[in-house]
């Protein structure tokens, strides 16, 4: 097998590993979401899964582009080789819109359609504020449960809309067990 074939197989193995990582992280994210938890590792876990999905899609496409010509070129007879080659071209043309949409949604998931803001108090406790990316009317507040999981506490329609939460210069103050989130002129008690 030539270098192109070996490179194609290697890229398909990378794509399979990326698909496995995407599935595992996405499954953990949704398992946490069923318990009103947000899995957060610097960014929400569903964004991390989307990055693996993008890597898997790109390496699968590159691997197939390297491997298919090498495999089709090994067919000894001219007419079957051409039939299979043109069939492969037609299959690729039919798959482009599907993979394009998958890539588009993975891109939106990787860069996040909404905002997630982490606010840390002076004593080290933190909260996450999430806001949807469309009209900004859905805002949720999560408190830290452990290192990578945050528990949903409440919705916060008081700070929804415009300006976005990321632009409101939010801060977190603590007083015993009570947490106070101040965004702009509005204070929320958790």
C-alpha positions, -999 to 999 in steps of 0.1 A, spaced: 0 0 0 13 34 -9 16 65 13 -17 79 2 -35 47 12 -17 46 46 -25 83 51 -61 77 42 -64 48 67 -47 68 94 -71 97 89 -101 73 90 -88 60 123 -85 95 136 -121 102 124 -133 71 142 -116 82 175 -130 117 172 -165 103 166 -161 81 197 -150 111 218 -178 132 204 -203 106 214 -189 100 249 -187 137 258 -222 144 243 -236 115 262 -221 128 295 -234 163 288 -270 151 282 -269 127 312 -259 157 334 -286 179 317 -313 154 327 -304 162 364 -304 200 357 -266 200 357 -243 218 332 -211 200 324 -185 228 321 -148 223 314 -137 258 305 -165 258 280 -197 238 280 -191 201 272 -215 202 242 -191 227 226 -162 204 232 -181 175 216 -188 197 186 -150 204 182 -145 166 181 -173 163 155 -156 189 133 -123 171 136 -140 138 128 -158 152 98 -127 169 83 -104 139 89 -130 115 74 -134 135 43 -96 139 39 -91 101 46 -117 91 20 -103 115 -6 -69 99 -1 -81 63 1 -108 60 -25 -87 69 -56 -60 44 -44 -86 16 -40 -104 23 -73 -71 25 -91 -64 -11 -81 -93 -25 -101 -76 -42 -130 -104 -40 -157 -111 -6 -173 -149 -7 -175 -156 -18 -139 -130 7 -127 -148 36 -145 -183 25 -134 -171 23 -98 -152 56 -101 -182 75 -115 -205 59 -89 -181 71 -62 -182 106 -77 -220 106 -77 -221 94 -41 -197 121 -30 -218 147 -48 -250 134 -31 -233 134 3 -219 170 1 -251 188 12 -256 163 41 -220 167 54 -222 205 48 -252 207 71 -236 185 97 -205 207 96 -226 239 98 -244 227 129 -211 214 145 -196 248 138 -225 266 156 -222 241 185 -184 246 187 -185 283 188 -216 284 209 -249 299 197 -254 315 231 -232 330 258 -219 313 289 -203 336 315 -184 323 345 -183 347 375 -161 340 405 -164 356 439 -135 366 461 -138 334 482 -135 312 451 -171 302 447 -184 306 411 -216 307 391 -224 303 354 -249 325 336 -261 311 303 -280 332 277 -294 319 244 -279 334 213 -311 343 194 -330 370 211 -314 367 246 -346 362 264 -336 329 281 -311 333 309 -303 306 335 -280 307 365 -260 277 377 -241 273 410 -210 252 414 -217 217 425 -182 202 420 -152 209 398 -169 204 364 -206 203 371 -229 232 378 -265 229 392 -293 250 377 -306 273 404 -331 295 385 -341 314 354 -332 351 354 -356 370 331 -346 402 350 -312 403 332 -324 389 298 -325 407 265 -302 435 256 -275 444 266 -262 408 267 -251 393 300 -215 394 287 -217 432 283 -233 439 317 -201 436 338 -216 410 362 -200 403 396 -206 378 424 -207 386 461 -211 362 489 -225 366 524 -225 333 543 -245 308 523 -261 335 502 -249 344 467 -257 378 451 -252 383 414 -251 419 403 -254 426 365 -255 462 357 -281 478 381 -300 446 389 -291 423 418 -303 387 420 -302 367 453 -295 330 450 
